[in-house]
Amino acid sequence: MFNPEIAIQVLLVLGVLAAAYLSLVWPQLKRRTEHRGFLASLKVGDRVVTAGGLIGKIVKCDGGTSVQIEFSDSIRIEVLRNSIDSYFER
């Protein structure tokens, strides 16, 4: 026997779950995909900002999990590629 009240409740729950997915999960997946593309496109000479807020220029990028960033003439630090947050544009 079909009960329309139960069907309406099930549809409401499915609607709430769909809205939660579209507003919370989907944008995060999109940002993650864009960030992976950004990390893959890094090259020597790019000015970047790390997750810690440090600004420097990439001087060594071997395609692995780390890059070497120059922060001043005598300071070069190797950081994980994943810790680079964005390009620095002035």
Secondary structure, DSSP 8 states (H G I E B T S, - for coil): ---HHHHHHHHHHHHHHHHHIIIIIHHHHHHHHHHHHHHHT--TT-EEEETTS-EEEEEEE-SSSEEEEEEETTEEEEEEGGGEEEE---
